[in-house]
Amino acid sequence: MKKLLVTGGAGYIGSHTVVELLDTDYEVVVYDNLSNSSPISLDLVFQITDKRASLIEGDIRDEQKLDEMCRDSWHWQTKNPMGYVS
């Protein structure tokens, strides 16, 4: 299964994109600062698709956090099986 990173995936447009990606069998990781969105939208995505997207709370402008996430992508999954990280 291919894994995709969707920035802003907890927002209106992003969550619709996540639904389509999950429905086409992608593993989806959402990277969102939740400034204009909510993790509840990903719960709704789960209700629609019966598949869960992982959420990493972070700002795309935070280069250090983004770099850490890319370098240690497996680490947050093993520590947080539900996929939620703040």
PDB file of N, CA, C and O in Angstrom, chain B, residues numbered from 101:
ATOM      1  N   MET B 101       0.844  -1.173   0.000  1.00  0.00           N
ATOM      2  CA  MET B 101       0.000   0.000   0.000  1.00  0.00           C
ATOM      3  C   MET B 101       0.895   1.244   0.000  1.00  0.00           C
ATOM      4  O   MET B 101       1.862   1.327   0.758  1.00  0.00           O
ATOM      5  N   LYS B 102       0.564   2.191  -0.846  1.00  0.00           N
ATOM      6  CA  LYS B 102       1.328   3.435  -0.918  1.00  0.00           C
ATOM      7  C   LYS B 102       0.875   4.380   0.179  1.00  0.00           C
ATOM      8  O   LYS B 102      -0.305   4.433   0.526  1.00  0.00           O
ATOM      9  N   LYS B 103       1.827   5.124   0.719  1.00  0.00           N
ATOM     10  CA  LYS B 103       1.542   6.080   1.782  1.00  0.00           C
ATOM     11  C   LYS B 103       1.698   7.489   1.229  1.00  0.00           C
ATOM     12  O   LYS B 103       2.670   7.788   0.536  1.00  0.00           O
ATOM     13  N   LEU B 104       0.723   8.363   1.545  1.00  0.00           N
ATOM     14  CA  LEU B 104       0.766   9.752   1.102  1.00  0.00           C
ATOM     15  C   LEU B 104       0.634  10.694   2.290  1.00  0.00           C
ATOM     16  O   LEU B 104      -0.094  10.417   3.243  1.00  0.00           O
ATOM     17  N   LEU B 105       1.341  11.797   2.217  1.00  0.00           N
ATOM     18  CA  LEU B 105       1.232  12.865   3.194  1.00  0.00           C
ATOM     19  C   LEU B 105       0.317  13.937   2.618  1.00  0.00           C
ATOM     20  O   LEU B 105       0.560  14.444   1.523  1.00  0.00           O
ATOM     21  N   VAL B 106      -0.737  14.283   3.356  1.00  0.00           N
ATOM     22  CA  VAL B 106      -1.669  15.318   2.916  1.00  0.00           C
ATOM     23  C   VAL B 106      -1.578  16.468   3.906  1.00  0.00           C
ATOM     24  O   VAL B 106      -1.976  16.338   5.064  1.00  0.00           O
ATOM     25  N   THR B 107      -1.053  17.591   3.445  1.00  0.00           N
ATOM     26  CA  THR B 107      -0.997  18.762   4.311  1.00  0.00           C
ATOM     27  C   THR B 107      -2.363  19.434   4.296  1.00  0.00           C
ATOM     28  O   THR B 107      -2.998  19.555   3.248  1.00  0.00           O
ATOM     29  N   GLY B 108      -2.807  19.868   5.471  1.00  0.00           N
ATOM     30  CA  GLY B 108      -4.117  20.496   5.570  1.00  0.00           C
ATOM     31  C   GLY B 108      -5.256  19.504   5.418  1.00  0.00           C
ATOM     32  O   GLY B 108      -6.373  19.890   5.075  1.00  0.00           O
ATOM     33  N   GLY B 109      -4.988  18.250   5.667  1.00  0.00           N
ATOM     34  CA  GLY B 109      -5.963  17.202   5.420  1.00  0.00           C
ATOM     35  C   GLY B 109      -7.129  17.141   6.387  1.00  0.00           C
ATOM     36  O   GLY B 109      -8.060  16.366   6.170  1.00  0.00           O
ATOM     37  N   ALA B 110      -7.106  17.938   7.453  1.00  0.00           N
ATOM     38  CA  ALA B 110      -8.229  17.953   8.394  1.00  0.00           C
ATOM     39  C   ALA B 110      -9.222  19.062   8.055  1.00  0.00           C
ATOM     40  O   ALA B 110     -10.258  19.182   8.710  1.00  0.00           O
ATOM     41  N   GLY B 111      -8.925  19.866   7.051  1.00  0.00           N
ATOM     42  CA  GLY B 111      -9.838  20.931   6.634  1.00  0.00           C
ATOM     43  C   GLY B 111     -10.884  20.415   5.663  1.00  0.00           C
ATOM     44  O   GLY B 111     -10.942  19.221   5.369  1.00  0.00           O
ATOM     45  N   TYR B 112     -11.696  21.314   5.177  1.00  0.00           N
ATOM     46  CA  TYR B 112     -12.818  20.939   4.310  1.00  0.00           C
ATOM     47  C   TYR B 112     -12.340  20.245   3.024  1.00  0.00           C
ATOM     48  O   TYR B 112     -12.738  19.117   2.735  1.00  0.00           O
ATOM     49  N   ILE B 113     -11.498  20.921   2.273  1.00  0.00           N
ATOM     50  CA  ILE B 113     -11.021  20.348   1.008  1.00  0.00           C
ATOM     51  C   ILE B 113     -10.107  19.160   1.274  1.00  0.00           C
ATOM     52  O   ILE B 113     -10.205  18.129   0.608  1.00  0.00           O
ATOM     53  N   GLY B 114      -9.228  19.311   2.242  1.00  0.00           N
ATOM     54  CA  GLY B 114      -8.293  18.235   2.554  1.00  0.00           C
ATOM     55  C   GLY B 114      -8.981  16.962   3.000  1.00  0.00           C
ATOM     56  O   GLY B 114      -8.573  15.871   2.601  1.00  0.00           O
ATOM     57  N   SER B 115     -10.020  17.076   3.820  1.00  0.00           N
ATOM     58  CA  SER B 115     -10.702  15.879   4.306  1.00  0.00           C
ATOM     59  C   SER B 115     -11.434  15.165   3.164  1.00  0.00           C
ATOM     60  O   SER B 115     -11.526  13.937   3.160  1.00  0.00           O
ATOM     61  N   HIS B 116     -11.951  15.927   2.201  1.00  0.00           N
ATOM     62  CA  HIS B 116     -12.576  15.297   1.032  1.00  0.00           C
ATOM     63  C   HIS B 116     -11.525  14.572   0.196  1.00  0.00           C
ATOM     64  O   HIS B 116     -11.785  13.502  -0.355  1.00  0.00           O
ATOM     65  N   THR B 117     -10.353  15.157   0.108  1.00  0.00           N
ATOM     66  CA  THR B 117      -9.246  14.513  -0.597  1.00  0.00           C
ATOM     67  C   THR B 117      -8.846  13.224   0.107  1.00  0.00           C
ATOM     68  O   THR B 117      -8.601  12.206  -0.541  1.00  0.00           O
ATOM     69  N   VAL B 118      -8.781  13.268   1.433  1.00  0.00           N
ATOM     70  CA  VAL B 118      -8.426  12.093   2.223  1.00  0.00           C
ATOM     71  C   VAL B 118      -9.435  10.964   1.996  1.00  0.00           C
ATOM     72  O   VAL B 118      -9.039   9.805   1.869  1.00  0.00           O
ATOM     73  N   VAL B 119     -10.724  11.283   1.944  1.00  0.00           N
ATOM     74  CA  VAL B 119     -11.755  10.268   1.666  1.00  0.00           C
ATOM     75  C   VAL B 119     -11.456   9.568   0.344  1.00  0.00           C
ATOM     76  O   VAL B 119     -11.469   8.339   0.273  1.00  0.00           O
ATOM     77  N   GLU B 120     -11.189  10.340  -0.694  1.00  0.00           N
ATOM     78  CA  GLU B 120     -10.930   9.753  -2.014  1.00  0.00           C
ATOM     79  C   GLU B 120      -9.671   8.896  -2.006  1.00  0.00           C
ATOM     80  O   GLU B 120      -9.644   7.826  -2.615  1.00  0.00           O
ATOM     81  N   LEU B 121      -8.628   9.362  -1.319  1.00  0.00           N
ATOM     82  CA  LEU B 121      -7.378   8.595  -1.266  1.00  0.00           C
ATOM     83  C   LEU B 121      -7.559   7.290  -0.498  1.00  0.00           C
ATOM     84  O   LEU B 121      -7.068   6.245  -0.925  1.00  0.00           O
ATOM     85  N   LEU B 122      -8.257   7.345   0.627  1.00  0.00           N
ATOM     86  CA  LEU B 122      -8.504   6.128   1.394  1.00  0.00           C
ATOM     87  C   LEU B 122      -9.352   5.150   0.590  1.00  0.00           C
ATOM     88  O   LEU B 122      -9.119   3.942   0.637  1.00  0.00           O
ATOM     89  N   ASP B 123     -10.326   5.660  -0.141  1.00  0.00           N
ATOM     90  CA  ASP B 123     -11.183   4.798  -0.961  1.00  0.00           C
ATOM     91  C   ASP B 123     -10.426   4.136  -2.108  1.00  0.00           C
ATOM     92  O   ASP B 123     -10.870   3.118  -2.639  1.00  0.00           O
ATOM     93  N   THR B 124      -9.295   4.703  -2.488  1.00  0.00           N
ATOM     94  CA  THR B 124      -8.472   4.093  -3.532  1.00  0.00           C
ATOM     95  C   THR B 124      -7.264   3.381  -2.940  1.00  0.00           C
ATOM     96  O   THR B 124      -6.255   3.171  -3.614  1.00  0.00           O
ATOM     97  N   ASP B 125      -7.387   3.010  -1.650  1.00  0.00           N
ATOM     98  CA  ASP B 125      -6.411   2.157  -0.951  1.00  0.00           C
ATOM     99  C   ASP B 125      -5.036   2.774  -0.720  1.00  0.00           C
ATOM    100  O   ASP B 125      -4.030   2.065  -0.707  1.00  0.00           O
ATOM    101  N   TYR B 126      -4.989   4.076  -0.540  1.00  0.00           N
ATOM    102  CA  TYR B 126      -3.764   4.703  -0.075  1.00  0.00           C
ATOM    103  C   TYR B 126      -3.777   4.737   1.452  1.00  0.00           C
ATOM    104  O   TYR B 126      -4.835   4.842   2.072  1.00  0.00           O
ATOM    105  N   GLU B 127      -2.596   4.647   2.044  1.00  0.00           N
ATOM    106  CA  GLU B 127      -2.444   4.913   3.465  1.00  0.00           C
ATOM    107  C   GLU B 127      -2.171   6.412   3.574  1.00  0.00           C
ATOM    108  O   GLU B 127      -1.245   6.922   2.943  1.00  0.00           O
ATOM    109  N   VAL B 128      -2.967   7.114   4.366  1.00  0.00           N
ATOM    110  CA  VAL B 128      -2.902   8.573   4.396  1.00  0.00           C
ATOM    111  C   VAL B 128      -2.415   9.065   5.753  1.00  0.00           C
ATOM    112  O   VAL B 128      -2.898   8.641   6.803  1.00  0.00           O
ATOM    113  N   VAL B 129      -1.447   9.967   5.699  1.00  0.00           N
ATOM    114  CA  VAL B 129      -0.964  10.679   6.876  1.00  0.00           C
ATOM    115  C   VAL B 129      -1.323  12.145   6.674  1.00  0.00           C
ATOM    116  O   VAL B 129      -0.922  12.758   5.685  1.00  0.00           O
ATOM    117  N   VAL B 130      -2.077  12.701   7.610  1.00  0.00           N
ATOM    118  CA  VAL B 130      -2.492  14.103   7.543  1.00  0.00           C
ATOM    119  C   VAL B 130      -1.559  14.919   8.442  1.00  0.00           C
ATOM    120  O   VAL B 130      -1.334  14.581   9.605  1.00  0.00           O
ATOM    121  N   TYR B 131      -1.033  15.981   7.881  1.00  0.00           N
ATOM    122  CA  TYR B 131      -0.179  16.917   8.623  1.00  0.00           C
ATOM    123  C   TYR B 131      -0.907  18.257   8.630  1.00  0.00           C
ATOM    124  O   TYR B 131      -1.027  18.902   7.589  1.00  0.00           O
ATOM    125  N   ASP B 132      -1.391  18.678   9.790  1.00  0.00           N
ATOM    126  CA  ASP B 132      -2.258  19.852   9.863  1.00  0.00           C
ATOM    127  C   ASP B 132      -2.031  20.568  11.183  1.00  0.00           C
ATOM    128  O   ASP B 132      -1.840  19.928  12.217  1.00  0.00           O
ATOM    129  N   ASN B 133      -2.052  21.908  11.150  1.00  0.00           N
ATOM    130  CA  ASN B 133      -1.900  22.668  12.391  1.00  0.00           C
ATOM    131  C   ASN B 133      -3.239  22.920  13.085  1.00  0.00           C
ATOM    132  O   ASN B 133      -3.276  23.503  14.168  1.00  0.00           O
ATOM    133  N   LEU B 134      -4.315  22.491  12.476  1.00  0.00           N
ATOM    134  CA  LEU B 134      -5.670  22.576  13.035  1.00  0.00           C
ATOM    135  C   LEU B 134      -6.116  24.006  13.331  1.00  0.00           C
ATOM    136  O   LEU B 134      -6.983  24.222  14.177  1.00  0.00           O
ATOM    137  N   SER B 135      -5.530  24.979  12.639  1.00  0.00           N
ATOM    138  CA  SER B 135      -5.926  26.374  12.867  1.00  0.00           C
ATOM    139  C   SER B 135      -7.301  26.678  12.267  1.00  0.00           C
ATOM    140  O   SER B 135      -8.045  27.497  12.806  1.00  0.00           O
ATOM    141  N   ASN B 136      -7.632  26.033  11.171  1.00  0.00           N
ATOM    142  CA  ASN B 136      -8.943  26.213  10.524  1.00  0.00           C
ATOM    143  C   ASN B 136      -9.653  24.886  10.341  1.00  0.00           C
ATOM    144  O   ASN B 136     -10.472  24.732   9.435  1.00  0.00           O
ATOM    145  N   SER B 137      -9.340  23.929  11.198  1.00  0.00           N
ATOM    146  CA  SER B 137      -9.899  22.591  11.030  1.00  0.00           C
ATOM    147  C   SER B 137      -9.975  21.913  12.391  1.00  0.00           C
ATOM    148  O   SER B 137      -9.684  22.518  13.423  1.00  0.00           O
ATOM    149  N   SER B 138     -10.370  20.658  12.372  1.00  0.00           N
ATOM    150  CA  SER B 138     -10.547  19.917  13.610  1.00  0.00           C
ATOM    151  C   SER B 138     -10.252  18.441  13.362  1.00  0.00           C
ATOM    152  O   SER B 138     -10.516  17.929  12.275  1.00  0.00           O
ATOM    153  N   PRO B 139      -9.707  17.757  14.362  1.00  0.00           N
ATOM    154  CA  PRO B 139      -9.510  16.318  14.199  1.00  0.00           C
ATOM    155  C   PRO B 139     -10.836  15.566  14.073  1.00  0.00           C
ATOM    156  O   PRO B 139     -10.856  14.411  13.648  1.00  0.00           O
ATOM    157  N   ILE B 140     -11.925  16.208  14.434  1.00  0.00           N
ATOM    158  CA  ILE B 140     -13.243  15.587  14.289  1.00  0.00           C
ATOM    159  C   ILE B 140     -13.521  15.265  12.824  1.00  0.00           C
ATOM    160  O   ILE B 140     -14.199  14.283  12.518  1.00  0.00           O
ATOM    161  N   SER B 141     -12.999  16.091  11.920  1.00  0.00           N
ATOM    162  CA  SER B 141     -13.220  15.827  10.488  1.00  0.00           C
ATOM    163  C   SER B 141     -12.640  14.475  10.085  1.00  0.00           C
ATOM    164  O   SER B 141     -13.182  13.810   9.202  1.00  0.00           O
ATOM    165  N   LEU B 142     -11.548  14.064  10.720  1.00  0.00           N
ATOM    166  CA  LEU B 142     -10.966  12.767  10.391  1.00  0.00           C
ATOM    167  C   LEU B 142     -11.779  11.625  11.001  1.00  0.00           C
ATOM    168  O   LEU B 142     -11.773  10.511  10.479  1.00  0.00           O
ATOM    169  N   ASP B 143     -12.473  11.900  12.099  1.00  0.00           N
ATOM    170  CA  ASP B 143     -13.413  10.907  12.622  1.00  0.00           C
ATOM    171  C   ASP B 143     -14.566  10.706  11.643  1.00  0.00           C
ATOM    172  O   ASP B 143     -15.046   9.588  11.455  1.00  0.00           O
ATOM    173  N   LEU B 144     -15.002  11.793  11.027  1.00  0.00           N
ATOM    174  CA  LEU B 144     -16.059  11.702  10.016  1.00  0.00           C
ATOM    175  C   LEU B 144     -15.566  10.970   8.776  1.00  0.00           C
ATOM    176  O   LEU B 144     -16.318  10.217   8.157  1.00  0.00           O
ATOM    177  N   VAL B 145     -14.305  11.189   8.409  1.00  0.00           N
ATOM    178  CA  VAL B 145     -13.702  10.453   7.299  1.00  0.00           C
ATOM    179  C   VAL B 145     -13.751   8.952   7.602  1.00  0.00           C
ATOM    180  O   VAL B 145     -14.062   8.146   6.725  1.00  0.00           O
ATOM    181  N   PHE B 146     -13.446   8.588   8.838  1.00  0.00           N
ATOM    182  CA  PHE B 146     -13.495   7.180   9.240  1.00  0.00           C
ATOM    183  C   PHE B 146     -14.910   6.623   9.123  1.00  0.00           C
ATOM    184  O   PHE B 146     -15.099   5.488   8.686  1.00  0.00           O
ATOM    185  N   GLN B 147     -15.902   7.418   9.513  1.00  0.00           N
ATOM    186  CA  GLN B 147     -17.293   6.968   9.410  1.00  0.00           C
ATOM    187  C   GLN B 147     -17.689   6.712   7.947  1.00  0.00           C
ATOM    188  O   GLN B 147     -18.472   5.809   7.655  1.00  0.00           O
ATOM    189  N   ILE B 148     -17.142   7.511   7.047  1.00  0.00           N
ATOM    190  CA  ILE B 148     -17.463   7.376   5.625  1.00  0.00           C
ATOM    191  C   ILE B 148     -16.734   6.191   4.997  1.00  0.00           C
ATOM    192  O   ILE B 148     -17.325   5.425   4.235  1.00  0.00           O
ATOM    193  N   THR B 149     -15.451   6.044   5.320  1.00  0.00           N
ATOM    194  CA  THR B 149     -14.604   5.077   4.607  1.00  0.00           C
ATOM    195  C   THR B 149     -14.335   3.797   5.384  1.00  0.00           C
ATOM    196  O   THR B 149     -13.931   2.792   4.800  1.00  0.00           O
ATOM    197  N   ASP B 150     -14.556   3.824   6.697  1.00  0.00           N
ATOM    198  CA  ASP B 150     -14.186   2.726   7.590  1.00  0.00           C
ATOM    199  C   ASP B 150     -12.676   2.492   7.577  1.00  0.00           C
ATOM    200  O   ASP B 150     -12.198   1.396   7.872  1.00  0.00           O
ATOM    201  N   LYS B 151     -11.937   3.550   7.226  1.00  0.00           N
ATOM    202  CA  LYS B 151     -10.473   3.530   7.238  1.00  0.00           C
ATOM    203  C   LYS B 151     -10.005   4.785   7.958  1.00  0.00           C
ATOM    204  O   LYS B 151     -10.616   5.847   7.843  1.00  0.00           O
ATOM    205  N   ARG B 152      -8.917   4.649   8.701  1.00  0.00           N
ATOM    206  CA  ARG B 152      -8.452   5.768   9.502  1.00  0.00           C
ATOM    207  C   ARG B 152      -7.189   6.378   8.901  1.00  0.00           C
ATOM    208  O   ARG B 152      -6.239   5.668   8.570  1.00  0.00           O
ATOM    209  N   ALA B 153      -7.192   7.682   8.768  1.00  0.00           N
ATOM    210  CA  ALA B 153      -5.994   8.427   8.381  1.00  0.00           C
ATOM    211  C   ALA B 153      -5.264   8.818   9.659  1.00  0.00           C
ATOM    212  O   ALA B 153      -5.893   9.148  10.664  1.00  0.00           O
ATOM    213  N   SER B 154      -3.954   8.782   9.618  1.00  0.00           N
ATOM    214  CA  SER B 154      -3.147   9.222  10.754  1.00  0.00           C
ATOM    215  C   SER B 154      -3.073  10.738  10.752  1.00  0.00           C
ATOM    216  O   SER B 154      -3.077  11.365   9.693  1.00  0.00           O
ATOM    217  N   LEU B 155      -3.005  11.322  11.935  1.00  0.00           N
ATOM    218  CA  LEU B 155      -2.914  12.778  12.059  1.00  0.00           C
ATOM    219  C   LEU B 155      -1.666  13.153  12.826  1.00  0.00           C
ATOM    220  O   LEU B 155      -1.417  12.652  13.923  1.00  0.00           O
ATOM    221  N   ILE B 156      -0.890  14.037  12.238  1.00  0.00           N
ATOM    222  CA  ILE B 156       0.236  14.663  12.932  1.00  0.00           C
ATOM    223  C   ILE B 156      -0.093  16.142  13.010  1.00  0.00           C
ATOM    224  O   ILE B 156      -0.272  16.804  11.987  1.00  0.00           O
ATOM    225  N   GLU B 157      -0.173  16.653  14.220  1.00  0.00           N
ATOM    226  CA  GLU B 157      -0.454  18.068  14.390  1.00  0.00           C
ATOM    227  C   GLU B 157       0.851  18.842  14.283  1.00  0.00           C
ATOM    228  O   GLU B 157       1.777  18.642  15.069  1.00  0.00           O
ATOM    229  N   GLY B 158       0.907  19.732  13.295  1.00  0.00           N
ATOM    230  CA  GLY B 158       2.105  20.525  13.091  1.00  0.00           C
ATOM    231  C   GLY B 158       1.878  21.534  11.985  1.00  0.00           C
ATOM    232  O   GLY B 158       0.971  21.400  11.163  1.00  0.00           O
ATOM    233  N   ASP B 159       2.722  22.540  11.986  1.00  0.00           N
ATOM    234  CA  ASP B 159       2.646  23.604  10.991  1.00  0.00           C
ATOM    235  C   ASP B 159       3.673  23.334   9.904  1.00  0.00           C
ATOM    236  O   ASP B 159       4.833  23.045  10.197  1.00  0.00           O
ATOM    237  N   ILE B 160       3.259  23.424   8.677  1.00  0.00           N
ATOM    238  CA  ILE B 160       4.135  23.153   7.534  1.00  0.00           C
ATOM    239  C   ILE B 160       5.328  24.115   7.509  1.00  0.00           C
ATOM    240  O   ILE B 160       6.348  23.825   6.882  1.00  0.00           O
ATOM    241  N   ARG B 161       5.200  25.246   8.184  1.00  0.00           N
ATOM    242  CA  ARG B 161       6.301  26.216   8.239  1.00  0.00           C
ATOM    243  C   ARG B 161       7.340  25.856   9.285  1.00  0.00           C
ATOM    244  O   ARG B 161       8.401  26.478   9.330  1.00  0.00           O
ATOM    245  N   ASP B 162       7.066  24.869  10.125  1.00  0.00           N
ATOM    246  CA  ASP B 162       7.996  24.426  11.162  1.00  0.00           C
ATOM    247  C   ASP B 162       8.930  23.378  10.559  1.00  0.00           C
ATOM    248  O   ASP B 162       8.649  22.181  10.600  1.00  0.00           O
ATOM    249  N   GLU B 163      10.042  23.850   9.999  1.00  0.00           N
ATOM    250  CA  GLU B 163      10.959  22.965   9.280  1.00  0.00           C
ATOM    251  C   GLU B 163      11.519  21.860  10.163  1.00  0.00           C
ATOM    252  O   GLU B 163      11.697  20.730   9.708  1.00  0.00           O
ATOM    253  N   GLN B 164      11.796  22.179  11.417  1.00  0.00           N
ATOM    254  CA  GLN B 164      12.378  21.187  12.316  1.00  0.00           C
ATOM    255  C   GLN B 164      11.400  20.030  12.564  1.00  0.00           C
ATOM    256  O   GLN B 164      11.780  18.862  12.474  1.00  0.00           O
ATOM    257  N   LYS B 165      10.153  20.357  12.873  1.00  0.00           N
ATOM    258  CA  LYS B 165       9.163  19.307  13.118  1.00  0.00           C
ATOM    259  C   LYS B 165       8.898  18.497  11.859  1.00  0.00           C
ATOM    260  O   LYS B 165       8.766  17.275  11.922  1.00  0.00           O
ATOM    261  N   LEU B 166       8.821  19.161  10.732  1.00  0.00           N
ATOM    262  CA  LEU B 166       8.589  18.472   9.462  1.00  0.00           C
ATOM    263  C   LEU B 166       9.749  17.527   9.149  1.00  0.00           C
ATOM    264  O   LEU B 166       9.535  16.401   8.701  1.00  0.00           O
ATOM    265  N   ASP B 167      10.966  17.985   9.384  1.00  0.00           N
ATOM    266  CA  ASP B 167      12.152  17.158   9.157  1.00  0.00           C
ATOM    267  C   ASP B 167      12.148  15.950  10.088  1.00  0.00           C
ATOM    268  O   ASP B 167      12.429  14.831   9.658  1.00  0.00           O
ATOM    269  N   GLU B 168      11.833  16.170  11.355  1.00  0.00           N
ATOM    270  CA  GLU B 168      11.770  15.062  12.312  1.00  0.00           C
ATOM    271  C   GLU B 168      10.716  14.043  11.891  1.00  0.00           C
ATOM    272  O   GLU B 168      10.948  12.836  11.962  1.00  0.00           O
ATOM    273  N   MET B 169       9.571  14.527  11.457  1.00  0.00           N
ATOM    274  CA  MET B 169       8.495  13.642  11.047  1.00  0.00           C
ATOM    275  C   MET B 169       8.927  12.785   9.858  1.00  0.00           C
ATOM    276  O   MET B 169       8.659  11.584   9.830  1.00  0.00           O
ATOM    277  N   CYS B 170       9.578  13.383   8.899  1.00  0.00           N
ATOM    278  CA  CYS B 170      10.016  12.624   7.726  1.00  0.00           C
ATOM    279  C   CYS B 170      11.113  11.630   8.076  1.00  0.00           C
ATOM    280  O   CYS B 170      11.128  10.510   7.564  1.00  0.00           O
ATOM    281  N   ARG B 171      12.025  12.033   8.942  1.00  0.00           N
ATOM    282  CA  ARG B 171      13.155  11.179   9.305  1.00  0.00           C
ATOM    283  C   ARG B 171      12.711   9.997  10.156  1.00  0.00           C
ATOM    284  O   ARG B 171      13.221   8.888   9.997  1.00  0.00           O
ATOM    285  N   ASP B 172      11.779  10.226  11.042  1.00  0.00           N
ATOM    286  CA  ASP B 172      11.346   9.191  11.984  1.00  0.00           C
ATOM    287  C   ASP B 172       9.892   8.804  11.767  1.00  0.00           C
ATOM    288  O   ASP B 172       9.141   8.651  12.731  1.00  0.00           O
ATOM    289  N   SER B 173       9.489   8.646  10.518  1.00  0.00           N
ATOM    290  CA  SER B 173       8.063   8.432  10.236  1.00  0.00           C
ATOM    291  C   SER B 173       7.502   7.183  10.901  1.00  0.00           C
ATOM    292  O   SER B 173       6.315   7.149  11.226  1.00  0.00           O
ATOM    293  N   TRP B 174       8.301   6.182  11.107  1.00  0.00           N
ATOM    294  CA  TRP B 174       7.790   4.962  11.736  1.00  0.00           C
ATOM    295  C   TRP B 174       7.613   5.154  13.241  1.00  0.00           C
ATOM    296  O   TRP B 174       6.795   4.463  13.848  1.00  0.00           O
ATOM    297  N   HIS B 175       8.350   6.063  13.852  1.00  0.00           N
ATOM    298  CA  HIS B 175       8.356   6.221  15.303  1.00  0.00           C
ATOM    299  C   HIS B 175       6.989   6.634  15.845  1.00  0.00           C
ATOM    300  O   HIS B 175       6.516   6.042  16.816  1.00  0.00           O
ATOM    301  N   TRP B 176       6.349   7.625  15.249  1.00  0.00           N
ATOM    302  CA  TRP B 176       5.052   8.080  15.757  1.00  0.00           C
ATOM    303  C   TRP B 176       3.983   7.030  15.548  1.00  0.00           C
ATOM    304  O   TRP B 176       3.014   6.982  16.306  1.00  0.00           O
ATOM    305  N   GLN B 177       4.132   6.187  14.539  1.00  0.00           N
ATOM    306  CA  GLN B 177       3.131   5.137  14.321  1.00  0.00           C
ATOM    307  C   GLN B 177       3.208   4.072  15.401  1.00  0.00           C
ATOM    308  O   GLN B 177       2.177   3.598  15.879  1.00  0.00           O
ATOM    309  N   THR B 178       4.415   3.692  15.792  1.00  0.00           N
ATOM    310  CA  THR B 178       4.554   2.638  16.788  1.00  0.00           C
ATOM    311  C   THR B 178       4.169   3.125  18.177  1.00  0.00           C
ATOM    312  O   THR B 178       3.670   2.346  18.989  1.00  0.00           O
ATOM    313  N   LYS B 179       4.396   4.405  18.459  1.00  0.00           N
ATOM    314  CA  LYS B 179       4.045   4.936  19.783  1.00  0.00           C
ATOM    315  C   LYS B 179       2.571   5.314  19.885  1.00  0.00           C
ATOM    316  O   LYS B 179       2.026   5.384  20.986  1.00  0.00           O
ATOM    317  N   ASN B 180       1.929   5.556  18.761  1.00  0.00           N
ATOM    318  CA  ASN B 180       0.546   6.011  18.745  1.00  0.00           C
ATOM    319  C   ASN B 180      -0.240   5.221  17.710  1.00  0.00           C
ATOM    320  O   ASN B 180      -0.445   5.696  16.593  1.00  0.00           O
ATOM    321  N   PRO B 181      -0.682   4.022  18.069  1.00  0.00           N
ATOM    322  CA  PRO B 181      -1.342   3.183  17.068  1.00  0.00           C
ATOM    323  C   PRO B 181      -2.604   3.788  16.481  1.00  0.00           C
ATOM    324  O   PRO B 181      -2.999   3.413  15.378  1.00  0.00           O
ATOM    325  N   MET B 182      -3.254   4.717  17.183  1.00  0.00           N
ATOM    326  CA  MET B 182      -4.427   5.386  16.607  1.00  0.00           C
ATOM    327  C   MET B 182      -3.999   6.470  15.632  1.00  0.00           C
ATOM    328  O   MET B 182      -4.819   6.981  14.869  1.00  0.00           O
ATOM    329  N   GLY B 183      -2.709   6.827  15.652  1.00  0.00           N
ATOM    330  CA  GLY B 183      -2.186   7.757  14.665  1.00  0.00           C
ATOM    331  C   GLY B 183      -2.241   9.220  15.053  1.00  0.00           C
ATOM    332  O   GLY B 183      -1.925  10.078  14.229  1.00  0.00           O
ATOM    333  N   TYR B 184      -2.633   9.535  16.281  1.00  0.00           N
ATOM    334  CA  TYR B 184      -2.757  10.941  16.661  1.00  0.00           C
ATOM    335  C   TYR B 184      -1.520  11.387  17.432  1.00  0.00           C
ATOM    336  O   TYR B 184      -1.136  10.768  18.424  1.00  0.00           O
ATOM    337  N   VAL B 185      -0.910  12.452  16.971  1.00  0.00           N
ATOM    338  CA  VAL B 185       0.285  13.009  17.586  1.00  0.00           C
ATOM    339  C   VAL B 185       0.112  14.507  17.684  1.00  0.00           C
ATOM    340  O   VAL B 185      -0.399  15.136  16.757  1.00  0.00           O
ATOM    341  N   SER B 186       0.531  15.084  18.794  1.00  0.00           N
ATOM    342  CA  SER B 186       0.469  16.540  18.883  1.00  0.00           C
ATOM    343  C   SER B 186       1.853  17.116  19.068  1.00  0.00           C
ATOM    344  O   SER B 186       2.007  18.334  19.165  1.00  0.00           O
TER     345      SER B 186
END
